[in-house]
Amino acid sequence: MKLKKATLIVVIFIFLLNFILIGGYFKYFLIPQLSIAIEANNDQLNDDLIEILDEVKISPNLYKTVDKFAKDKKIDIYIERLDGTVIYNNNNSLWNKGSISHVTKFFEYNDNIYIIKLHKETNTEDIPALNNFIIFEIIVILVIVLIFLETTNQRVFSPVERLQKSIKNYKFGIKPSKTSGHSEFDIIQNNFVELVDALEDEKEKQNRIIASISHDIKTPLTSILGYSDRLLNAKLDENRKNDYIEKIHNKAITLRDLTEEFDDYLSCNLKDTLKREDIPINDFLNVIRKDYNDDLAEKGIKLFIQNDCEGEVLHIDSAKMKRVFSNIIANSARYTPKKGKINIKCKKIDKYIEFTISDNGEGVAEKDLNRIFEPLFTSDPSRKISGLGLSICKEIVENHGGYIYARNNENKGLDIIFTIKRN
């Protein structure tokens, strides 16, 4: 349950609980005792009324008798004749209210008929339920506060402490574990666990990349050092020297290609490095044709381009997208025999432009189709390549909002399919 919703429910529950408890207290304790007190007060007023009327019968002065009785008994008295003439009123503001609790009676004095009304405030000091109401309300509030604190502790403080402990433990190498709850803090805890897992996976991947790059660099570097040492210390004829120099040069090119590929992999992980521009798809494919047609022809491979997206404009980082084609074409050329062919097909699919680069080379084992885009994965047992090429393609395509996948085609070769959002 959402914390905001849970808090609202708790507040409503507290309000209703307080309302029910106070209502029950009034109904079962206060009102019965108050009714008894009012009834007793009315009985006393009736007795006072009989007493004052007995005194009036024998009194020569109605006003003085009533006034003395009102002061001695501390009672509010109102007397008027039937014609409406007020004879006595010791509390104007009270009787002007109209609806008040009082006792009333007609009596005769000196051949005139009068109405007398008596009122006296009920003494609430002797009502235990009323006197204990504040104590009762304090107890209710304390109970409600305890319930609220316990609920808050279970819903807020405990999850926060658990999350803090998980973060602290992770600093010391202890991985956090997921919770089975569904509150916001449980979701945060589980997201933190997923983040830790992702960081651990990324850390492991980066360590493998560093180890792989280190291994790939050491091999040509060892050869360079060996050949250069022979050039420096051995007496060699010119042909042998030139052979060693050529080998050193080739190994240096290999080192350069490895470091450039590693740099490309790092830069392709940064979306902010994209420098997008609008380029007509016809112009872009013509550049690809111009860049690779001759190189592939030298290897005995024909390049075919089929463009079904006339008039479309790509909004891309053209340099990085060229890298995608370069890596895929180079990968295809590596496994395509002489007199083979590489096809590039472009077509529209909904909101995307789909490119398919196909070859008739060796293809890939079905179990490895989903792995060829992983960093460092390569089906080359001699490790002549770093295994970052297709991973770089995946990063670039996804940073452009597309997707990429591979499949074996009917010519026993490999299809690499990727998409780019239409402009």
C-alpha positions as CSV (number, residue, x, y, z in Angstrom):
1,M,0.0,0.0,0.0
2,K,1.3,3.5,-0.8
3,L,2.6,5.4,2.2
4,K,0.4,8.4,1.4
5,K,-2.7,6.3,1.2
6,A,-1.7,4.3,4.4
7,T,-1.1,7.6,6.3
8,L,-4.6,8.9,5.2
9,I,-6.2,5.6,6.3
10,V,-4.4,5.8,9.7
11,V,-5.5,9.5,10.2
12,I,-9.1,8.6,9.3
13,F,-9.0,5.5,11.6
14,I,-7.6,7.7,14.5
15,F,-10.4,10.2,14.0
16,L,-13.1,7.6,13.9
17,L,-11.7,5.8,16.9
18,N,-11.6,9.0,18.9
19,F,-15.1,9.8,17.8
20,I,-16.5,6.4,18.7
21,L,-14.8,6.4,22.1
22,I,-16.0,9.9,23.0
23,G,-19.5,9.1,21.7
24,G,-19.6,5.9,23.8
25,Y,-18.4,7.8,26.8
26,F,-21.1,10.4,26.4
27,K,-23.8,7.8,25.8
28,Y,-23.0,5.2,28.5
29,F,-21.4,7.4,31.2
30,L,-21.9,11.2,30.9
31,I,-25.5,11.5,29.6
32,P,-27.0,9.0,32.2
33,Q,-25.3,10.8,35.1
34,L,-26.2,14.2,33.7
35,S,-29.9,13.1,33.4
36,I,-29.8,11.9,37.0
37,A,-28.4,15.3,38.1
38,I,-31.0,17.3,36.1
39,E,-33.8,15.2,37.5
40,A,-32.5,15.7,41.0
41,N,-32.2,19.4,40.4
42,N,-35.8,19.6,39.1
43,D,-37.0,17.7,42.1
44,Q,-35.3,20.2,44.3
45,L,-36.8,23.1,42.4
46,N,-40.3,21.6,42.9
47,D,-39.6,21.4,46.6
48,D,-38.4,25.0,46.6
49,L,-41.5,26.0,44.7
50,I,-43.8,24.5,47.3
51,E,-41.8,26.1,50.0
52,I,-41.9,29.6,48.5
53,L,-45.6,29.4,47.8
54,D,-46.2,28.4,51.4
55,E,-44.4,31.5,52.5
56,V,-46.1,33.8,50.0
57,K,-49.6,32.7,51.4
58,I,-48.7,34.2,54.8
59,S,-46.5,37.1,53.6
60,P,-47.8,40.6,53.5
61,N,-45.2,41.6,50.8
62,L,-44.9,39.3,47.8
63,Y,-41.9,41.0,46.3
64,K,-39.8,41.0,49.5
65,T,-40.6,37.4,50.3
66,V,-39.7,36.2,46.8
67,D,-36.6,38.3,46.6
68,K,-35.3,37.0,50.0
69,F,-36.0,33.4,48.9
70,A,-34.2,33.9,45.6
71,K,-31.1,35.3,47.3
72,D,-31.0,32.6,50.1
73,K,-31.5,29.7,47.7
74,K,-29.6,31.3,44.8
75,I,-32.5,30.6,42.4
76,D,-33.7,32.5,39.3
77,I,-37.3,33.5,39.8
78,Y,-39.8,35.0,37.4
79,I,-43.3,36.1,38.4
80,E,-46.0,37.8,36.2
81,R,-49.7,38.4,36.3
82,L,-52.0,36.9,33.7
83,D,-52.3,40.2,32.0
84,G,-48.5,40.0,31.3
85,T,-47.3,42.5,34.0
86,V,-44.0,41.3,35.4
87,I,-43.9,41.4,39.1
88,Y,-40.5,40.0,39.8
89,N,-37.5,39.0,37.6
90,N,-34.0,38.7,39.1
91,N,-32.3,37.5,35.9
92,N,-33.5,39.3,32.8
93,S,-30.9,37.8,30.4
94,L,-31.9,34.3,31.4
95,W,-35.6,34.5,31.0
96,N,-35.3,36.4,27.7
97,K,-33.7,33.3,26.2
98,G,-37.1,31.6,26.3
99,S,-36.3,27.9,26.1
100,I,-34.7,27.0,29.5
101,S,-35.1,24.3,32.0
102,H,-37.5,25.4,34.8
103,V,-40.5,24.6,36.9
104,T,-43.7,26.6,36.5
105,K,-46.9,27.0,38.5
106,F,-50.0,29.2,38.9
107,F,-50.8,30.7,42.3
108,E,-53.3,33.2,43.8
109,Y,-52.2,36.2,45.9
110,N,-54.5,39.0,47.0
111,D,-57.3,37.9,44.6
112,N,-54.9,37.9,41.6
113,I,-53.6,34.9,39.6
114,Y,-49.8,34.8,39.0
115,I,-47.4,32.6,37.1
116,I,-44.2,31.7,38.9
117,K,-41.1,30.2,37.2
118,L,-38.0,28.8,39.0
119,H,-34.7,28.0,37.5
120,K,-31.4,26.8,38.9
121,E,-28.3,25.6,37.1
122,T,-27.6,21.9,37.6
123,N,-24.5,21.4,39.7
124,T,-22.1,19.6,37.5
125,E,-19.3,19.4,40.1
126,D,-20.9,16.3,41.5
127,I,-21.0,14.4,38.2
128,P,-18.1,12.0,38.1
129,A,-18.3,11.3,34.4
130,L,-18.1,15.0,33.5
131,N,-15.2,15.6,35.9
132,N,-13.3,12.6,34.5
133,F,-14.0,13.5,30.9
134,I,-10.6,15.3,30.5
135,I,-8.8,12.4,32.0
136,F,-10.6,10.0,29.7
137,E,-9.8,12.1,26.6
138,I,-6.1,12.3,27.7
139,I,-6.1,8.5,27.9
140,V,-7.8,8.1,24.6
141,I,-5.2,10.5,23.0
142,L,-2.3,8.6,24.5
143,V,-3.7,5.3,23.2
144,I,-4.2,6.7,19.8
145,V,-0.7,8.3,19.8
146,L,0.8,4.9,20.8
147,I,-1.1,3.2,18.0
148,F,0.1,5.9,15.5
149,L,3.7,5.6,16.7
150,E,3.7,1.8,16.4
151,T,2.1,2.0,13.0
152,T,4.6,4.6,11.9
153,N,7.5,2.5,13.3
154,Q,6.3,-0.5,11.3
155,R,5.6,1.4,8.1
156,V,8.4,4.1,8.2
157,F,11.1,3.9,10.8
158,S,11.8,0.1,10.6
159,P,12.0,0.1,6.7
160,V,14.3,3.2,6.8
161,E,16.6,1.6,9.4
162,R,16.7,-1.6,7.3
163,L,17.5,0.4,4.2
164,Q,20.2,2.3,6.0
165,K,21.7,-0.9,7.3
166,S,21.7,-2.4,3.8
167,I,23.5,0.6,2.5
168,K,26.0,0.5,5.4
169,N,26.6,-3.2,5.0
170,Y,27.1,-2.9,1.2
171,K,30.1,-0.5,2.0
172,F,31.7,-3.5,3.7
173,G,30.9,-5.9,0.8
174,I,27.7,-7.4,2.2
175,K,25.1,-7.5,-0.6
176,P,21.5,-6.5,0.4
177,S,18.5,-8.8,-0.1
178,K,15.0,-8.1,-1.4
179,T,11.9,-7.8,0.8
180,S,8.5,-9.3,0.2
181,G,6.6,-6.1,1.2
182,H,4.9,-3.7,-1.2
183,S,5.3,-0.3,0.6
184,E,7.3,2.6,-0.9
185,F,10.3,1.7,1.3
186,D,10.1,-2.0,0.3
187,I,10.1,-0.8,-3.3
188,I,13.1,1.4,-2.6
189,Q,14.9,-1.5,-0.9
190,N,14.2,-3.8,-3.8
191,N,15.3,-1.1,-6.3
192,F,18.5,-0.7,-4.3
193,V,19.1,-4.4,-4.5
194,E,18.5,-4.3,-8.3
195,L,20.9,-1.4,-8.5
196,V,23.5,-3.3,-6.5
197,D,23.1,-6.3,-8.8
198,A,23.4,-4.1,-11.9
199,L,26.5,-2.4,-10.4
200,E,28.0,-5.8,-9.6
201,D,27.3,-7.1,-13.1
202,E,28.7,-4.0,-14.6
203,K,31.8,-4.2,-12.3
204,E,32.3,-7.8,-13.3
205,K,31.9,-6.9,-17.0
206,Q,34.4,-4.0,-16.8
207,N,36.9,-6.3,-15.0
208,R,36.5,-8.8,-17.8
209,I,37.0,-6.1,-20.4
210,I,40.1,-4.8,-18.6
211,A,41.5,-8.3,-18.3
212,S,40.7,-9.1,-21.9
213,I,42.2,-5.8,-23.2
214,S,45.2,-6.4,-21.1
215,H,45.6,-9.9,-22.6
216,D,45.0,-8.7,-26.1
217,I,47.6,-5.9,-25.7
218,K,50.2,-8.1,-24.2
219,T,50.3,-10.5,-27.1
220,P,51.3,-8.0,-29.9
221,L,53.4,-6.0,-27.3
222,T,55.4,-9.1,-26.5
223,S,56.1,-9.6,-30.2
224,I,57.0,-6.0,-30.7
225,L,59.5,-6.1,-27.8
226,G,60.9,-9.4,-29.1
227,Y,61.4,-8.2,-32.7
228,S,62.8,-4.9,-31.6
229,D,65.2,-6.6,-29.2
230,R,66.5,-8.7,-32.0
231,L,66.9,-5.6,-34.2
232,L,68.9,-4.0,-31.5
233,N,71.2,-6.9,-30.5
234,A,71.4,-9.3,-33.3
235,K,73.4,-9.1,-36.5
236,L,70.7,-9.4,-39.2
237,D,70.8,-9.1,-42.9
238,E,68.6,-6.5,-44.6
239,N,65.9,-8.9,-45.6
240,R,65.5,-10.2,-42.0
241,K,65.5,-6.6,-40.6
242,N,62.8,-5.5,-43.1
243,D,60.8,-8.6,-42.2
244,Y,61.0,-7.7,-38.4
245,I,60.2,-4.1,-39.1
246,E,57.1,-5.1,-41.1
247,K,56.0,-7.4,-38.3
248,I,56.5,-4.7,-35.7
249,H,54.5,-2.3,-37.8
250,N,51.7,-4.8,-38.2
251,K,51.6,-5.5,-34.4
252,A,51.6,-1.8,-33.8
253,I,48.5,-1.5,-36.0
254,T,46.9,-4.3,-34.1
255,L,47.5,-2.4,-30.8
256,R,46.1,0.8,-32.3
257,D,43.0,-1.0,-33.5
258,L,42.5,-2.5,-30.1
259,T,42.8,0.7,-28.2
260,E,40.6,2.6,-30.7
261,E,38.0,-0.1,-30.3
262,F,38.2,0.1,-26.5
263,D,37.8,3.9,-26.7
264,D,34.8,3.5,-29.0
265,Y,33.2,1.1,-26.5
266,L,33.7,3.6,-23.7
267,S,32.4,6.5,-25.6
268,C,29.4,4.6,-27.0
269,N,28.2,4.0,-23.4
270,L,27.7,7.8,-23.1
271,K,24.4,9.0,-24.6
272,D,25.4,12.6,-24.2
273,T,28.3,12.1,-26.7
274,L,25.8,11.7,-29.6
275,K,26.1,14.6,-32.1
276,R,23.0,14.2,-34.2
277,E,22.4,15.7,-37.6
278,D,19.8,15.3,-40.4
279,I,21.2,13.3,-43.3
280,P,19.2,11.9,-46.3
281,I,19.2,8.2,-46.2
282,N,20.3,8.1,-49.9
283,D,23.3,10.2,-49.2
284,F,24.2,8.1,-46.1
285,L,24.0,4.8,-48.1
286,N,26.1,6.3,-50.9
287,V,28.8,7.1,-48.4
288,I,28.7,3.5,-47.2
289,R,28.9,2.2,-50.7
290,K,31.8,4.5,-51.5
291,D,33.7,3.6,-48.3
292,Y,33.4,-0.2,-48.6
293,N,32.8,-1.2,-52.2
294,D,36.4,-1.1,-53.2
295,D,37.8,-2.7,-50.0
296,L,35.3,-5.6,-50.3
297,A,36.1,-6.0,-54.0
298,E,39.8,-6.4,-53.2
299,K,38.7,-9.4,-51.0
300,G,36.6,-10.8,-53.8
301,I,33.3,-9.9,-52.1
302,K,30.5,-8.0,-53.8
303,L,28.5,-5.3,-52.0
304,F,24.8,-4.9,-52.8
305,I,22.6,-2.1,-51.4
306,Q,18.8,-2.1,-51.7
307,N,17.1,1.1,-50.6
308,D,13.4,1.0,-50.1
309,C,13.4,4.3,-48.1
310,E,13.7,6.9,-50.8
311,G,13.2,10.4,-49.5
312,E,13.6,9.5,-45.8
313,V,15.9,11.6,-43.6
314,L,17.9,10.1,-40.7
315,H,18.5,12.1,-37.5
316,I,21.7,10.4,-36.3
317,D,25.2,10.8,-35.2
318,S,26.6,9.9,-38.6
319,A,30.1,9.2,-37.4
320,K,28.9,6.6,-34.9
321,M,26.3,5.1,-37.2
322,K,29.1,4.7,-39.8
323,R,30.9,2.8,-37.0
324,V,27.9,0.4,-36.8
325,F,28.1,-0.4,-40.5
326,S,31.9,-0.6,-40.4
327,N,31.9,-3.1,-37.5
328,I,29.1,-5.3,-39.0
329,I,30.6,-5.2,-42.5
330,A,34.1,-6.0,-41.2
331,N,32.6,-8.9,-39.2
332,S,30.8,-10.2,-42.2
333,A,33.8,-9.8,-44.5
334,R,35.9,-11.8,-42.0
335,Y,33.8,-14.9,-42.4
336,T,32.6,-14.5,-46.0
337,P,34.6,-16.4,-48.6
338,K,35.9,-15.0,-51.9
339,K,33.2,-14.6,-54.5
340,G,30.8,-14.1,-51.6
341,K,28.4,-11.2,-51.2
342,I,27.2,-8.8,-48.5
343,N,23.7,-7.3,-48.9
344,I,22.5,-4.1,-47.2
345,K,18.7,-3.7,-47.3
346,C,16.8,-0.7,-46.0
347,K,13.0,-0.6,-45.5
348,K,10.3,1.2,-43.5
349,I,8.6,-0.5,-40.6
350,D,6.1,1.7,-38.7
351,K,8.1,4.4,-36.9
352,Y,11.4,2.8,-37.7
353,I,13.9,2.4,-40.6
354,E,15.2,-1.1,-40.6
355,F,18.6,-2.1,-41.9
356,T,19.5,-5.7,-42.6
357,I,23.2,-6.6,-43.4
358,S,23.5,-10.1,-44.7
359,D,26.4,-12.3,-45.8
360,N,26.8,-15.9,-47.0
361,G,29.6,-16.7,-44.7
362,E,29.7,-19.2,-41.9
363,G,26.8,-18.0,-39.8
364,V,26.7,-18.4,-36.0
365,A,25.7,-21.4,-33.8
366,E,22.1,-20.9,-32.7
367,K,23.1,-21.0,-29.0
368,D,25.4,-18.0,-29.5
369,L,23.0,-15.8,-31.5
370,N,21.9,-13.9,-28.4
371,R,25.5,-13.6,-27.1
372,I,27.3,-12.1,-30.0
373,F,26.4,-8.6,-28.8
374,E,27.9,-9.2,-25.4
375,P,31.2,-7.4,-24.7
376,L,34.2,-9.7,-25.3
377,F,32.2,-12.5,-26.8
378,T,33.8,-13.9,-30.0
379,S,33.5,-17.1,-31.9
380,D,37.1,-16.6,-33.1
381,P,39.1,-19.2,-31.1
382,S,42.4,-17.4,-32.0
383,R,41.1,-14.2,-30.5
384,K,42.3,-12.0,-33.4
385,I,39.6,-9.6,-32.4
386,S,38.6,-8.1,-29.1
387,G,35.0,-9.1,-29.2
388,L,33.8,-5.5,-28.6
389,G,32.7,-4.7,-32.2
390,L,29.1,-5.9,-32.1
391,S,28.8,-4.7,-28.5
392,I,29.7,-1.2,-29.7
393,C,27.0,-1.5,-32.5
394,K,24.4,-2.5,-29.9
395,E,25.3,0.5,-27.7
396,I,25.1,3.0,-30.6
397,V,21.8,1.6,-32.0
398,E,20.1,1.6,-28.6
399,N,21.4,5.1,-27.9
400,H,19.6,6.1,-31.1
401,G,16.4,4.6,-29.7
402,G,16.5,1.4,-31.9
403,Y,17.2,-2.3,-31.3
404,I,19.5,-4.9,-32.9
405,Y,19.5,-8.6,-33.2
406,A,21.0,-11.4,-35.3
407,R,19.7,-14.5,-37.1
408,N,21.1,-17.1,-39.5
409,N,19.8,-16.8,-43.1
410,E,18.9,-19.3,-45.8
411,N,22.3,-18.8,-47.4
412,K,23.9,-20.3,-44.3
413,G,25.3,-16.9,-43.5
414,L,24.3,-14.3,-40.9
415,D,21.8,-11.4,-40.9
416,I,22.4,-8.5,-38.5
417,I,19.1,-6.5,-38.3
418,F,18.9,-3.1,-36.5
419,T,16.5,-0.2,-36.5
420,I,16.6,3.6,-36.2
421,K,13.7,5.8,-35.4
422,R,12.3,7.7,-38.4
423,N,12.8,11.4,-38.3
